């Protein structure tokens, strides 16, 4: 008989390690989990996982923190999760209908009210 071992203290020694473990194993559950990344770090993931390249004209937005979970197969759900997490608004701009993210002051005001 193989002795049972409690791996919880060995595998993840902090909440940060747990977050990394969740993110690393999320694809097995069909989820994209992002914990504490900046919007600038998240945008290339949207290009990779959702085939969606978004432009951000206000470079200050790129430093906003993003923590979100979305289905790997659900592009609309992922966009909605990103909008809520980073307090941005997704839309299309110009005649070429280029995907863009802009600041969402209404979301920021709503978040401030909750505090």
N, C-alpha and C positions, 0 to 999 in steps of 0.2 A: 504494500500500500504506500502511495506517495503521500508524504506529510503535507498538510495544508499550510500555506504561508500567507500572512497578511502583507500584501504588496503596497498597500496604500501609503505607508510612511516612507517606503523606498522609492516609489515611482514618482510621486509628486510631493515635493517638500513645501510648496507654497501655492497660494491662489494663482500666481503668475504661471507656475508650472502646470497647474490644472487647466488654465486657459490655453496654454500652448498644446497640451494633450488633447483638449476638446477640438481645437482647430485642426490639429494634425489628423485626427480620426474622423472628422466630420463627413468626409466624402463617402465613407462606408454607409452612412445614414442618409445620403443624398442631400446633405446640407452644406452650405458655405457659412462658416462661422468666423467672424472677424472680431477680435478682442483688442481694443485700445490702439488700433493703427490710426495713422493720419489719413485724411482724405487723399492726400498726394500718394500715399502708399496703396490705397484701395483702388484708385482708378485703373492701374495696370491689371489688377485682378478682374475688373469688370470686362476689360478688353479680352483677357484670356478665357474667362469662364462663361461670359455671356455674349461675346462677339460684339461688344458695345464700347466704342471709344467716345468718351465725353470730353468736351472742352470746358475749361474753367478760366474765365477771363480775369476774375478777381483773385490774384495769386494768394491773398491772405486766407482764402477759404481752404487752401491746401493743407494748412496746419490744424484744421479742426479734427478733433478725435472722432473715431468711428468704432462703435461696438454694435454688431448686428448679427442676425441669423436669418438665412433665407434658403428656400429650396434651390438646389442646383439647377433644376429644370424650369424655375419660375422667374423669368426676366422681370416681369412687372412687379412681382413681390419683392425681388431684390432691389429694384429701383425705389419702391416705396419704403423699404427698410433703410436704404441709404439716405433718402430724403429726411426721414425721421431722426436718424442717428446724427447726421451732420448738419441738420437744420438748413438744408438747401432745397431748391426746387428744380426738378428736371423739366426740360422742354426742348424745343427745336428752334433754331434760329437761321434766318437768311433764306435765300432762294434754294440753297442746296439742302435745307432742313437738317443742318448739322446739330447733333445732340449736344446740349450744354447744361451745365449746372450753375445756378445763380443763388445768391443769398436769399433766404426766406425769413424776412424779419418777423412775419406772423408766427412762425414756429419758434423763433427765439423768444418772442414775447410770451407765448404760451408756456414755454419751458420755465421762464423766469417767474411766472405766476404760480407755478407748482411749488416753488421753493419756499 
